Amino acid sequence: MGTRKLLHLLGPVLVSHQIRIGRDALFDLLQRHRLLVRQRRRKAITTDSRHWMRKYGNLIKDIVINRPEQVWVSDITYIRMSNQWGYLSLITDAYSRKIMGYSFRSDLQAEGCVQALQMALDNRAYNATITHHSDRGSQYCSALYVSLLQQNNIRISMTENGDPYENAIAERVNGIIKTEFNLHTSSLGFEQTGNQIAKSIKAYNELRPHASCNYLTPEEAHLNLKPLTKRWKNYHTQNKSKSQCIADLGL
């Protein structure tokens, strides 16, 4: 995890040993020992929005998210392996940042997204109305995927301009899973990589605190029905690229 969250978790232990260290000093210490999370640029393209299927409007651009399972965000990311690509489909609850469903496959067919959606539906904890938000990729516009959403009375929302800010939470969760859990590449086989992904998602949901959720874990935040305090700031946003600013959204 990032340095600020690590400092938050280590705080009580450091105090018990009468050790005082601030954020900047911890940054320097981790940097000296090459323990900072490595940032990488994404290269593979997983979204093909140039298709004939129906595309839906963006229903969440002005919405205030104030409860679990109000909005689910979805995206696909890639994992490079020694002799092939793997594609990870994720569905995340926008309020709690909990990964509700996922699927890891060797292709970009709609079935992977459908599997992730079915897992998310199986993991639902509330009966309130959900809005599902995604990019305009062919997988999310497919009859198979749209039909499953409609069967469960889930509202369909999609990005409109191809701007990553329109699906920022999903993009950021992709980055956390790959960067903080070292899943940009894998030297393991496909099945073992899938097992590693499952362990990483479990740790993400149950162990990693989120500054945007009052430093609760996603699992804790998902069971919380009170307003969550955001405890993050945008640091040094000037002169940053769009992708770098997305990385500062407090996730």
Backbone as a ProteinNet text record, in pm:
[ID]
protein_1_A
[PRIMARY]
MGTRKLLHLLGPVLVSHQIRIGRDALFDLLQRHRLLVRQRRRKAITTDSRHWMRKYGNLIKDIVINRPEQVWVSDITYIRMSNQWGYLSLITDAYSRKIMGYSFRSDLQAEGCVQALQMALDNRAYNATITHHSDRGSQYCSALYVSLLQQNNIRISMTENGDPYENAIAERVNGIIKTEFNLHTSSLGFEQTGNQIAKSIKAYNELRPHASCNYLTPEEAHLNLKPLTKRWKNYHTQNKSKSQCIADLGL
[TERTIARY]
84.9	0	87.7	24.9	96.9	148.1	239	308.1	212.6	117.2	26.6	-58	-106.6	-187	-100.1	23.2	115.4	143.8	163.7	188	66.6	-52.6	-174.7	-182.2	-151.8	-158.6	-46.7	71.4	185.9	184.2	100.8	101	99	0.2	-3.9	119.9	172.8	291.8	411.6	427.1	539.5	529.8	409.2	391	426.6	387.7	417.5	566.6	645.2	791.1	858.1	776.4	824.9	904.4	853.1	914.7	825.7	885.1	810.7	865.2	776.9	818.3	701.3	728.8	625	616.7	522	500.7	623.9	684.5	798.4	917.5	939.8	1051.5	1029.8	904.5	875.6	893.5	851	876.8	1025.5	1108.5	1253.3	1309.8	1261	1308.9	1274.4	1149.3	1108.5	1182.7	1206.3	1277.9	1421.5	1487.3	1625.1	1633.7	1530.2	1529.9	1452.2	1418.7	1349.1	1219	1142.5	1016	894	913.3	798.9	727.3	596.2	518.3	562.8	594.8	639	520.1	530.8	426.4	464.1	368	392.8	290.1	327.1	234.5	158.2	28.8	-48.6	-24.9	-20.4	11	-96.5	-154.6	-253.4	-387.9	-463.5	-596.1	-699.3	-793.1	-893.2	-1033.4	-1049.4	-1182.2	-1197	-1298.9	-1333.6	-1475.4	-1486.9	-1619.4	-1670.2	-1595.7	-1639.6	-1718.1	-1838.9	-1924.4	-2066.1	-2152.8	-2287.5	-2388.1	-2349.3	-2446.1	-2484.7	-2598.9	-2650	-2556.2	-2532.3	-2453.9	-2547.5	-2525.5	-2614.2	-2549.1	-2632.7	-2582.9	-2519.2	-2449.2	-2384.3	-2486.4	-2525.6	-2626.8	-2566.4	-2434.1	-2375.4	-2291.1	-2284	-2189.8	-2225.6	-2351.2	-2390.5	-2447.8	-2429.1	-2489.1	-2401.9	-2466.3	-2396.4	-2406.7	-2293.8	-2292.9	-2286.2	-2392.5	-2400.2	-2441.9	-2436.6	-2469.2	-2403.8	-2384.1	-2332.1	-2432.3	-2379.4	-2459.5	-2556.3	-2513.9	-2585.8	-2533.6	-2400.7	-2336.1	-2227.8	-2229.4	-2120	-2044.7	-1913.3	-1831.8	-1754.1	-1740.8	-1679.9	-1571.6	-1472.4	-1366.9	-1290.5	-1210.5	-1124.8	-981.7	-891.6	-750.2	-673.4	-549.9	-469.6	-358	-311.3	-193.6	-105	16.6	111	174.7	166.1	231.2	341.5	415.1	535.1	505.2	393.2	364.6	222.6	152.2	16.1	-27.9	-145.7	-208.6	-322	-345	-462.8	-545.5	-677.4	-766.3	-855.1	-845.6	-915.1	-1033	-1153	-1274.8	-1310.2	-1335	-1364.8	-1494.6	-1571.1	-1687.8	-1669.4	-1669.5	-1640.2	-1757.7	-1788.8	-1890.3	-1829.3	-1889.2	-1829.3	-1827.9	-1919.8	-1926.5	-1819	-1811.8	-1720.9	-1587.1	-1577.4	-1458.1	-1435.5	-1536.6	-1524.4	-1536.5	-1444.9	-1456.1	-1563.1	-1675.6	-1790.2	-1780.7	-1716.2	-1704.7	-1586.6	-1532.1	-1417.7	-1412.6	-1341.5	-1318.9	-1186.5	-1108.2	-979.3	-981.8	-960.6	-969.7	-855.6	-840.2	-734.8	-786	-911.8	-968.8	-1050.5	-1093.7	-1170.9	-1318.6	-1365.2	-1505.5	-1595.4	-1722	-1816.4	-1837.9	-1810.2	-1835.7	-1760.1	-1639	-1561	-1630.8	-1682	-1754.8	-1883.8	-1949.6	-2072.1	-2043	-1933.3	-1895.7	-1871.1	-1801.7	-1776.3	-1907.5	-1998.8	-2127.7	-2208.5	-2208.2	-2283.4	-2227.9	-2095.1	-2035.2	-2078.9	-2078.6	-2121	-2266.1	-2351	-2491.8	-2505.3	-2425.4	-2427.8	-2379.8	-2295.9	-2238.6	-2317.9	-2429.9	-2510.3	-2552.6	-2549.5	-2591.7	-2719.5	-2761.1	-2876.8	-2970	-3094.7	-3193.7	-3226	-3151.9	-3179.9	-3139.3	-3186.8	-3159.9	-3011.5	-2956.2	-2815.3	-2806.5	-2710.5	-2674	-2539.1	-2531.1	-2406.3	-2341.6	-2216.4	-2145.6	-2021	-1998.3	-1883.9	-1843.6	-1738.1	-1708.8	-1802.9	-1778.8	-1869.3	-1814.1	-1732.2	-1675.1	-1780.8	-1746.4	-1842.6	-1890.5	-1804.8	-1846.2	-1965.2	-1962.5	-2068	-2193.6	-2178.9	-2295.5	-2356.5	-2294.5	-2341.3	-2478.6	-2553.6	-2688.3	-2683.4	-2580	-2566.8	-2552.7	-2468.4	-2441.7	-2560.2	-2612.2	-2725.2	-2846.5	-2868.3	-2981.3	-2972.4	-2851.1	-2833.4	-2858.9	-2815.8	-2843.8	-2993.9	-3060.4	-3204	-3284.4	-3242.7	-3312.3	-3307.8	-3205.2	-3189.6	-3225.7	-3296.6	-3346.2	-3234.1	-3120.8	-3005.6	-3000.6	-2990.5	-2983.3	-2847.7	-2846.9	-2725.6	-2672.5	-2547.6	-2481.2	-2346.5	-2307.1	-2179.7	-2111	-1981.3	-1905.5	-1950	-1924.8	-1972	-1859.6	-1748.5	-1644.2	-1510.4	-1503	-1376.4	-1277.2	-1323.2	-1238.2	-1224.1	-1101	-1085	-1148.4	-1166.8	-1232.8	-1376.4	-1438.8	-1577.4	-1591.5	-1482.4	-1484.9	-1362.6	-1337.3	-1212	-1195.1	-1302.8	-1289.5	-1249.1	-1313.9	-1278.3	-1134.3	-1092	-953.7	-855.6	-888.8	-797.4	-787.8	-900.4	-897.4	-812	-823.7	-734.2	-589	-553.8	-416.4	-371	-459.9	-423.7	-393.5	-482.3	-464.1	-334.2	-305.2	-185.6	-57.3	-61.9	59	93.3	-1.4	28.8	38.3	-24.6	-17.4	72.6	149	252.5	196.7	90.3	25.6	29.7	120.7	137.2	180.4	271.7	319	318.2	319.5	322.2	407.1	497.5	578.1	514.9	400.8	328.8	243.9	193.6	101.1	-33.5	-122.8	-251.5	-331.1	-340.6	-419.7	-359.9	-227	-162.7	-177.2	-172.6	-195	-336.1	-432.3	-569.7	-582.2	-510.6	-511.7	-451	-344	-279.9	-373.2	-446.5	-543.8	-650.7	-701.1	-804.3	-753.1	-628.9	-570.7	-552.8	-511.6	-489.4	-619.9	-725.9	-855.3	-909.5	-889.6	-932.1	-856.7	-725.5	-646.3	-688.7	-714.3	-759.8	-890.8	-985.8	-1116.8	-1112.7	-1027.2	-1034.2	-923	-812.5	-697.9	-657.2	-681	-627.1	-724	-683.6	-772.8	-778.9	-889.2	-907.2	-923.8	-845.7	-857.4	-993.2	-1051.8	-1182.8	-1295.8	-1266	-1366.3	-1330.5	-1273.6	-1236.5	-1140.1	-1054.9	-955.3	-1017.8	-1138.7	-1196.2	-1150.8	-1150.5	-1129.9	-1257.7	-1251.5	-1374.5	-1480.8	-1438.8	-1535.6	-1606.8	-1532.1	-1592.6	-1683.4	-1635.6	-1713.4	-1843.7	-1841.6	-1961.1	-2072.8	-2036.6	-2136.1	-2175.9	-2117.4	-2141.5	-2249.5	-2353.8	-2462.1	-2460.7	-2359.4	-2344.9	-2254.6	-2264.3	-2176.1	-2028.7	-1950.7	-1807.6	-1729.9	-1636	-1549.6	-1434.3	-1412.6	-1299.8	-1178.1	-1069.9	-950.3	-831.6	-858.5	-750.2	-741.2	-626.6	-602.1	-535.5	-553.2	-479.3	-345.7	-236.9	-104.5	-41.7	8.5	87.9	13.5	-111.5	-188.2	-147.8	-83.5	-41.7	67.4	60.5	159.2	156.8	49.6	39.4	-40.9	-12	-93.1	-227.4	-322.9	-455.8	-448.1	-366.8	-357	-297.1	-201.8	-142.3	-242.8	-327.3	-430.1	-530.9	-564.6	-657.1	-598.3	-466.5	-401.5	-408.3	-444.5	-452.4	-595.7	-685.9	-826.8	-858	-755.4	-779.4	-812	-787	-819.6	-702.7
-120	0	124	238.6	363.3	405.9	502.8	542.8	602	683.8	746.9	643	543.1	439	351.2	326.4	248.8	321.3	453.1	531.4	527	532.1	524.3	391.4	279.9	149.2	128.1	183.4	163.6	257.2	362.3	463.7	409.2	325	274.2	192.2	115.4	34.7	125.1	228.2	320.4	394	437.4	507.9	417.6	289.9	196.9	176.6	200.6	189.1	326.2	429.2	566.4	613	575.8	616.7	722.2	836.2	943.7	960.9	949.8	967.1	1026	1123.6	1187.1	1126.1	1177.9	1124.2	1137.1	1255.2	1278.5	1192.6	1177.4	1094.6	948.5	903.9	765.8	746.1	846	841.1	821.1	902.4	896.2	760.9	710.4	581.1	469.5	466.7	363.8	377.6	500.8	522.7	471.3	495.5	448.2	296.7	229.9	82.7	26.4	113.5	73.5	-0.2	54.9	-6.7	75.2	183.7	259.9	182.3	201.3	136.9	192	104.3	146.3	186	300.3	345.1	304.8	248.4	203.4	265.5	274	325.7	209.3	229.5	124.1	129.6	13.7	6.6	-64.4	-167.2	-244.1	-172.4	-188.6	-129.9	-241.2	-223.5	-327.6	-282.5	-156.9	-104.8	-81	-141	-116	-60.8	70.6	133.1	160.1	118.4	139.3	17.2	7.2	-106.3	-54.7	-142.6	-104.4	-113.3	-171.5	-195.6	-66.3	-69	50.2	94.4	225.5	285.7	370.9	366.8	435.4	564.4	654.8	782.6	769.7	876.3	880.5	928.5	838.6	870	914.8	911.3	934.7	1061.5	1141.4	1253.7	1359.6	1372.3	1470.9	1405.6	1276.7	1204	1215.7	1219.9	1214.1	1070.6	1005	864.9	862.2	812.5	819	688.6	577.1	447.9	335.7	220	103.2	55.8	0.7	-57.9	42.5	167.3	269.6	276.3	268.8	268.9	161.9	78.2	-14.6	34.2	33.9	73.5	-48	-57.1	-175.6	-136.2	-222.5	-200.5	-330.4	-333.8	-448	-399.1	-473.7	-440.7	-565.7	-546.4	-657.6	-693.1	-816.2	-862.5	-937.2	-892.5	-955.7	-1078.2	-1191.4	-1313.5	-1351.5	-1455.9	-1487.9	-1516	-1580.1	-1615.4	-1582	-1498.6	-1461.9	-1341.5	-1287.8	-1183.3	-1243.9	-1188.3	-1221.8	-1096.2	-1109.7	-994.5	-1007.7	-907.1	-908.4	-811.7	-864	-782.9	-760.5	-635.7	-600.8	-521.8	-545.7	-463.7	-415.8	-284.6	-222.9	-139.1	-147	-60.4	78.3	179.8	313.2	376.1	340.5	398.8	340.2	208.5	140.9	103.3	111.7	68.4	-82.2	-157.7	-302.9	-363	-453.6	-528.2	-635.4	-618	-706.4	-832.1	-822.3	-936.7	-922	-1034.1	-1030.1	-1158.7	-1152.6	-1269.3	-1251	-1355.7	-1352.2	-1452.4	-1403.9	-1488.6	-1457.4	-1545.1	-1527.4	-1458.1	-1413.4	-1344.9	-1225.4	-1143.9	-1023.7	-1040.4	-1163.4	-1188.2	-1138.6	-1117.3	-1064.6	-1159.4	-1288.3	-1386.1	-1353.1	-1298.3	-1263.4	-1155.6	-1053.4	-946.7	-999.9	-1090.3	-1150.7	-1230.5	-1304.3	-1380.6	-1288.3	-1176.1	-1079.7	-1021.1	-989.2	-933.5	-1034.1	-1159.5	-1260.4	-1277.2	-1271.6	-1279.5	-1159.6	-1040.8	-921.4	-934.1	-985.9	-1005.3	-1105.2	-1209.2	-1310.2	-1251.7	-1147.1	-1087.1	-966.5	-936.7	-821.2	-836.6	-723.8	-723.5	-643.7	-565.3	-477.4	-495.3	-453.5	-468.2	-337	-232	-101.6	-100.4	0.5	13.1	41.8	-22.4	-5.5	56.1	146.2	194.2	134	69.2	8.2	101.9	141.3	237.4	171.7	193.2	133.7	222.4	182	247.5	190.8	230.2	187.1	67.7	-11.7	-128.7	-227.8	-305.3	-399.6	-502.3	-537.6	-636.2	-586.3	-457	-401.4	-367.2	-354.2	-326.3	-452.8	-567.1	-691.9	-729.4	-803	-845.5	-929.8	-1013.2	-1101.2	-1020.4	-916.2	-835.7	-746.1	-676.8	-586.4	-663.1	-782.6	-864	-898.6	-932.7	-967.6	-845.5	-728.3	-606.1	-580.7	-591.7	-562.7	-664	-790	-892.8	-862.8	-791.2	-758.3	-613	-548.7	-411.2	-313.3	-329.4	-241.8	-136.8	-10.8	97.9	94.6	128.4	119.1	258.9	282.1	410.8	384.8	471.4	455.8	590.7	586.4	707.4	762	891.5	953.3	1005.9	1045.2	1113.7	1040.8	921.2	850	908.4	997.5	1061	967.3	934.7	844.4	896.8	1029.8	1084.7	1035.2	998.1	952.6	815.2	742.9	613.4	603.3	711.4	725.7	621.5	587.5	491	354.8	312	182.4	181.9	291.5	301.5	293.6	360.7	363.5	227.4	157.4	24.2	-70.1	-59.8	-136.4	-111.6	15.9	51.8	-0.4	4.4	-45.6	-194.9	-271.1	-416.5	-452.8	-383.9	-418.5	-364.2	-242.1	-177.9	-220.9	-208.8	-238.2	-387.9	-468.9	-613.8	-680	-597.1	-645.5	-741.5	-697	-782	-722	-626.7	-578.3	-692.6	-775	-891.1	-1012.1	-1129.4	-1252	-1356.1	-1416.4	-1525.7	-1661.3	-1660	-1783.2	-1826	-1945.5	-1989.8	-1921.3	-1944.1	-1875.7	-1909.1	-2035.4	-2076.4	-2020.4	-2025.4	-1972.9	-1821.4	-1754.2	-1609.3	-1578.4	-1657.6	-1640.5	-1657.8	-1755.4	-1776.5	-1656.5	-1601.2	-1485.3	-1364	-1349.4	-1240.1	-1254.5	-1375.9	-1398.9	-1361.4	-1398.8	-1364.4	-1213.2	-1149.3	-1004.5	-929.5	-972.3	-906.1	-925.9	-1042.1	-1066.8	-973.9	-958.9	-868.9	-724	-685.7	-550.6	-521.1	-612.4	-590.1	-590.8	-674.6	-698.4	-631.8	-589.9	-539.8	-397.1	-353.5	-225	-110.4	-12.7	99.9	199	270.8	373.5	509.2	605	739.5	799.8	764.9	818.4	752.4	649.5	580.6	590.2	704.3	727.3	620.2	573.4	470.6	338.6	312.3	179.1	92.8	-38.1	-127.8	-130.2	-170.1	-179.5	-268	-377.5	-466.7	-395.5	-320.3	-245.7	-134.5	-63.2	48.2	-0.5	-121.5	-173.7	-203.3	-229.3	-257.5	-131	-18	108.8	187.9	227.3	302.1	450.1	491.9	631.3	701.8	834.5	907.3	881.7	862.2	837.1	968	986.8	1104.2	1078.8	1170	1159	1222.1	1147.6	1195.5	1201.7	1242.2	1250.9	1392.4	1422.9	1550.7	1523.6	1614.9	1608.1	1679.4	1606	1662.3	1697.6	1820.8	1861	1833.4	1876	1845.3	1931.7	2043.2	2126.8	2057.5	2077.6	2023.1	1870.6	1808.1	1663.1	1625.7	1508	1456.5	1410.8	1385.4	1340.7	1208.8	1115.7	985.7	999.3	1093.2	1113.2	1173.2	1264.3	1323.6	1219.2	1125.5	1018.2	936	918.7	840.2	908.3	1036.2	1109.6	1122.6	1038.7	1054.7	998.8	964.9	925	780.2	697.4	556.2	479.1
0	0	0	-24.4	-28.5	108.6	109.6	232	335.4	293.5	389.7	463.1	390.7	454.4	543.7	502	583.7	715.1	707.5	828.8	921.1	863.7	943.5	1019.4	953.4	1017.9	1119.5	1089.4	1178.1	1298.4	1293.5	1398.5	1540	1577.7	1715.4	1753.7	1658.6	1688.2	1713.8	1630.1	1646.8	1779.8	1814.8	1942.7	2059.5	2051.3	2161.2	2179.8	2074.6	2082.9	2095.5	2119	2135.9	2013.7	1897.2	1770.5	1706.9	1673.4	1607.5	1466.2	1368.9	1229.4	1151.8	1068.7	987.8	849.3	771.5	637.4	549.4	546	458.1	496.9	628.5	674.2	637.2	645.4	608.1	458.3	377.8	234	207	272.3	250.6	292.1	405.8	455.5	357.1	309.5	214.3	82.1	40.2	-85.7	-77.1	35.3	52.3	42.8	88.9	87.5	-31.6	-127.6	-250.3	-221.3	-127.3	-86.6	-126.9	-200.8	-249.1	-359.8	-368.5	-474.4	-609	-701.6	-834.1	-919.7	-987.9	-1078.8	-1221.2	-1293.1	-1430.1	-1522.5	-1649.2	-1749.5	-1812	-1833.7	-1897.8	-2048.7	-2112.3	-2254.8	-2335.6	-2277.8	-2353.4	-2354.9	-2460.6	-2474.4	-2461.3	-2367.8	-2343.9	-2382.9	-2425.5	-2457.8	-2607.2	-2665.4	-2805	-2808.5	-2821.9	-2821.6	-2962.4	-3063.6	-3202.3	-3249.5	-3203	-3238	-3260.9	-3311	-3349.8	-3236.7	-3123.4	-3015.8	-2944	-2878.4	-2810.6	-2698.7	-2692.4	-2585.6	-2500.1	-2369.8	-2276.3	-2225.6	-2173.4	-2122.5	-1985	-1943.7	-1812.7	-1708.8	-1618.9	-1518	-1385.8	-1371.6	-1239.2	-1231.7	-1338.6	-1336.5	-1233.1	-1195.1	-1093.8	-968	-953.6	-842.4	-716.9	-599.7	-471.2	-420.3	-406.1	-363.2	-211.3	-147.3	-1.5	64.5	-8.6	52	-26	39.4	-32.2	-137.4	-244.4	-352.5	-414.4	-417.2	-491.6	-634.8	-648	-779.7	-780.9	-883.6	-910.1	-1032.9	-1025.9	-1141.2	-1190.9	-1322.5	-1383.4	-1482.2	-1494.4	-1592.6	-1612.3	-1719.2	-1751.4	-1755.5	-1696.1	-1705.8	-1747	-1790	-1841.9	-1745.1	-1752.4	-1678.3	-1776.7	-1789.4	-1882.8	-1817.4	-1885.8	-1839	-1937.1	-1907.3	-1984.9	-2131.3	-2160.8	-2300.3	-2344.1	-2266	-2302.4	-2219.5	-2253.3	-2175	-2094.7	-1977	-1898.6	-1880.5	-1872.7	-1863.4	-1739.6	-1653.2	-1525.4	-1529.3	-1513.2	-1506.7	-1359.5	-1323.9	-1184.8	-1176.3	-1071.1	-1038.1	-894.9	-876.1	-747.2	-700.7	-572.4	-514.9	-494.1	-554.1	-552.9	-414.7	-328.7	-194.2	-103.1	-95.8	-3	-65.1	-199.2	-273.3	-263	-221.1	-213.5	-352.5	-387.3	-512	-491.4	-561.3	-542.9	-627.8	-743.1	-832	-924.5	-968.7	-1060.6	-1141.7	-1252.2	-1336.6	-1408.9	-1416.8	-1485.2	-1598.2	-1721.1	-1838.7	-1935.1	-2032.3	-2132.9	-2257.7	-2256.4	-2371.8	-2324.7	-2421.5	-2391.4	-2427.3	-2426.5	-2457	-2343.4	-2373.9	-2275.4	-2157.7	-2178.1	-2072.4	-1943.4	-1956.1	-1836.9	-1755.6	-1822.3	-1753.3	-1692.1	-1762.9	-1711	-1584.2	-1583.4	-1464.3	-1345.1	-1369.6	-1262.3	-1210.8	-1303.1	-1263.2	-1182.9	-1223.6	-1150.3	-1009.2	-993.7	-860.7	-776.2	-836.3	-763.1	-717	-804.1	-767.8	-653.1	-656.4	-549.1	-416.9	-423.3	-302.5	-252.3	-314.9	-271	-125.6	-53.6	86.7	108.5	7.7	22.9	-97.7	-81.7	-188.1	-258.8	-227.6	-287.9	-435.4	-508.2	-651	-676	-778.2	-814.5	-953.4	-970.8	-1103.5	-1139.4	-1254.1	-1301.5	-1401.5	-1375	-1459.9	-1518.4	-1647.1	-1716.2	-1832.9	-1903.4	-2030.6	-2137.2	-2262.7	-2370.7	-2447.3	-2380.5	-2444.7	-2490	-2591.1	-2648.5	-2546.9	-2450.5	-2350.4	-2269.2	-2229.9	-2145.9	-2225.7	-2357.2	-2442.7	-2500.9	-2476.5	-2536.4	-2481.6	-2561.4	-2521.4	-2394.6	-2382.1	-2266.1	-2137.8	-2142.4	-2023.2	-1989.6	-2090.5	-2068.7	-2017.3	-2070	-2027.1	-1878.5	-1830.8	-1689.7	-1600.7	-1644.7	-1569	-1562.3	-1675.3	-1679.4	-1598.7	-1600.6	-1522.9	-1373.7	-1330.8	-1189	-1158	-1252.2	-1234.3	-1199.4	-1265.1	-1243.5	-1354.2	-1317.1	-1414.1	-1484.9	-1612.8	-1694.3	-1724.2	-1688	-1709.7	-1776	-1868.7	-1939.2	-1957.2	-1975.4	-2004.6	-2140.3	-2160.6	-2284.3	-2372.7	-2312.3	-2390	-2393.1	-2337.4	-2334.8	-2235.8	-2148	-2048.6	-1928.6	-1884.2	-1769.6	-1641.9	-1631	-1513.3	-1501.5	-1612.6	-1609.3	-1543.6	-1530.8	-1462.1	-1371.6	-1297.1	-1223.1	-1113.5	-1041.4	-932.6	-986.2	-1094.9	-1153.8	-1203.3	-1267.5	-1316.6	-1200.3	-1091.5	-977.4	-910	-896	-835.4	-919.9	-1052.3	-1139.6	-1101	-1085.6	-1054.2	-919.6	-820.4	-687.7	-693.4	-754	-758.9	-830.8	-941.2	-1018.9	-957.2	-904.5	-856.1	-713.8	-622.3	-482.6	-455.3	-539.2	-521.3	-625.8	-697.8	-789.1	-894.2	-961.6	-1061.1	-1201.2	-1224.9	-1361.8	-1452.9	-1402.7	-1477.4	-1385.1	-1443.6	-1365.1	-1436.5	-1362.7	-1416.8	-1386.5	-1319.3	-1287.1	-1405.2	-1401.4	-1504	-1488.1	-1583.7	-1582.3	-1456	-1421.3	-1304.4	-1175.7	-1162.7	-1042.3	-1032.9	-1146.9	-1146.9	-1099.5	-1144.1	-1098.2	-948.3	-892.9	-747.6	-675	-732	-671.3	-674.7	-784	-794.5	-686.1	-666.4	-564.8	-426.4	-393.3	-262.8	-249.5	-359.2	-355.8	-334.6	-401.6	-386.1	-244.8	-188.2	-49.4	46.3	25.6	110.2	89.6	-35.8	-65.8	6.4	-0.4	60.3	212.4	270.3	414.2	495.1	430.1	505.9	472.3	349	304.5	335.9	419.8	450.3	334.5	325.7	222.7	288.7	244.9	300.2	268.1	154.7	117.6	195.2	274.1	356.1	504.3	544.4	684.3	734.8	646.7	676.8	722.6	678.1	693.7	577.2	596.1	483.8	400.2	273.3	193.6	257.6	318.8	383.5	497.3	578	688.6	636.5	534.9	480.2	418.4	362.6	295.6	394.7	519.2	622.3	698.5	659.5	726.3	652	722.7	660	698.5	774.2	811.5	710	699.3	605.7	636.3	532.8	548.3	536.7	627.2	623.4	528	435.2	343.8	409.6	414.2	483	388.1	263.8	167	112.1	57.1	-8.1	-141.6	-235	-360.9	-342.7	-351.3	-332.3	-466.6	-478.3	-594.4	-725.5	-736.4	-857.1	-975	-950.5	-1060.9	-1141.1	-1272.9	-1365.5	-1373.1	-1327.1	-1338.1	-1460.4	-1513.3	-1622.5	-1568.1	-1656.8	-1616	-1540.6	-1587.1	-1521	-1382.2	-1365.1	-1234	-1136.9	-1187	-1100.1	-1056.2	-1143.7	-1107.9	-993.7	-994.3	-889.9	-754.6	-749.3	-624.8	-572.2	-620.1	-582.2	-444.9	-367.5	-230.4	-213.7	-311.8	-301	-245.8
[MASK]
+++++++++++++++++++++++++++++++++++++++++++++++++++++++++++++++++++++++++++++++++++++++++++++++++++++++++++++++++++++++++++++++++++++++++++++++++++++++++++++++++++++++++++++++++++++++++++++++++++++++++++++++++++++++++++++++++++++++++++++++++++++++++++

